[in-house]
């Protein structure tokens, strides 16, 4: 069973504080959607509103076209996996998984079959008679997922479920969640502030900030064509480089010039670009480290981060701005060296002062 | 003694390592004051009581050794047997009521509203009163013809039962006053237990379609099971020691029907001055309470194993 979810102009206030402001979103059936945003952006509140754990102050939420925001949580047909797992401590794993089904008087044989199937899928068969206190964090996580799976819900809601796991287990569980989605073909909503989780898991990412949605799109679309300066800065590690620039048209395309004598020819169409101040954005992988050359931009190396397959080089420009560029994994560059920077202008973005983004190649803005 | 820390290899003596975790006996001084009081006022009287119970003791002498005679006399004394029965009856009346009413109040008042805070204070306030005040209040409630109870009964045109003089009702009357007096502690213990249940378990239960009753039965009650056992055992130990209310409200009457063990001990040891027999009765009470305390120990240990 799977379902589409529609969120129409939903508003949420805590006292005089508005957490979500007329937010709308449509999630088709079977999609894995990730709500991504910084702490306090309202992403968890939105998830809890879908689950029924928070009231909706204005607007409506529909599952399969049926309005559910006035129904109690249990009747919405959704299952949630909590950050803290929220397992019932005095019940065995088996009883934890059976509880929701017993409450709606599902037949014992059906319950047993579903638990057996979920336990096999999640490899927790040997844990069924233990209590949560006797399980490790990763095992509890699986049980929490199992408890959701046996309900065969219309949609799965995950509230930062990986944040209590250690790094290795987090990566493994992430992959398993992706496999789970492929196997169950169910609508899943996953809340996280971790962009790697978002990029790796999502069919579509909903980037949220400050009460509203900044951008909705496939991971690579979000990465390559961020709609706003916030999205550009939030998604991607290291964060995108930003430089205040003056723009000029040359052969129909924008050429950006910065204070440090930098001149970057972009692939952004100059036509239709409003006047005003601009920032140029470019990711570190599109800034290569070169030998200093008379006609190239250059600076002094501040910091080196060796990631193995590549090296991130933090370069201080003549005007004081810092640019992160990348070099090969076995880069010979040392801190204090004078290096040249080669910008891949076609991959650069422009951001208006208000935050709106302009991209190259296909033209237009996101 | 005052060797340098950097011992040279040349002096031939092996450097002796000091075990910094070895017990330092001077630290014993820190607990000595308490230990002295504990020994003088708890351990010594305990054994002295046992010793007295085997002697024909009165106020003037500790008398001669008579073996188990005091115990034999006790169990041949109908009033003592009656007082044991009375005590058990009183515990039976008060402990379940305290546990269940305390739990009920805690469930009702476990919310962050102003009225709940006021009511919590109100229900707890009776606990700070002394037994003298409590019994005074309840004697006024129970006074025939003019007490609060007879006023209420009179309002409905009925005559209030004479709680403290009716043989069937006297112990119930004392039990009601006791529950009113002691309800604060169980309520507070239950409240603190309820507040330790994580909120997200309730959220998970709501998503699991649990209604109020299923949530109470499957989530709340199992989560406070240990506190429930604790409350019951504390109250058993407390209520076994009934004395003040019975003494001040009925003096053990009518016809010894409200005389608890402690009152029997008081009568025997300090009114009839048969201190040996009073000590023997005390030992019996001690054993009864010990059994209750052991029951708590065993019950909670089994919970921990589960």
Interface residues (C-beta under 8 A of the other chain):
Chain A: X51 X52 X53 X72 X73 X74 X75 X78 X79 X80 X82 X84 X86 X87 X88 X89 X90 X91 X99 X100 X103 X104 X147 X151
Chain B: X198 X200 X201 X203 X204 X205 X206 X207 X208 X209 X210 X211 X214 X218 X219 X222 X223 X225
